[in-house]
């Protein structure tokens, strides 16, 4: 089976495609917002160049087959509303880690759930993964809610697991296995 990371994924309302340098202007607005970056492992950006550097870094990771991040656009208007993708791809152990962020104006419209549903299908049926993981800061109630609605299992709290904004923080490890996804599709 050939594993291929797609350049574009579509849903009913969204187009998720490879990040481009020109996305940096808008992504900078999101990645410089304290509320948007509150639970991200970056400090808010102060220059557009930081967003462009991040896009280049993520593009390099995709070229190396280590990760894949997409810019999320609304189909209807073409607006860039955030990003999502695979923070890491571990072919040897058949698992990926997902991540996502949205501009504040787009919160609460079901966009993340829609984007994640497409990513789940990509992970299981294009990349042939067995496990999808998401690490979530324990205070991030919205992310916990979104993952729970998609039948991810909270495997527990990883104490002082990673550094975020200079401090070691606790995160929850969520996962979804391919066999669980098949059971969801059948019900």
HELIX and SHEET records of a PDB file:
HELIX    1   1 UNK A   21  UNK A   23  5                                   3    
HELIX    2   2 UNK A   24  UNK A   31  1                                   8    
HELIX    3   3 UNK A   34  UNK A   37  1                                   4    
HELIX    4   4 UNK A   48  UNK A   63  1                                  16    
HELIX    5   5 UNK A  104  UNK A  106  5                                   3    
HELIX    6   6 UNK A  111  UNK A  125  1                                  15    
HELIX    7   7 UNK A  141  UNK A  149  1                                   9    
HELIX    8   8 UNK A  178  UNK A  186  1                                   9    
SHEET    1   A 8 UNK A   8  UNK A  10  0                                        
SHEET    2   A 8 UNK A  14  UNK A  18 -1                                        
SHEET    3   A 8 UNK A  68  UNK A  74 -1                                        
SHEET    4   A 8 UNK A  80  UNK A  90 -1                                        
SHEET    5   A 8 UNK A  95  UNK A 102 -1                                        
SHEET    6   A 8 UNK A 131  UNK A 137  1                                        
SHEET    7   A 8 UNK A 167  UNK A 177 -1                                        
SHEET    8   A 8 UNK A 153  UNK A 164 -1                                        
END                                                                             
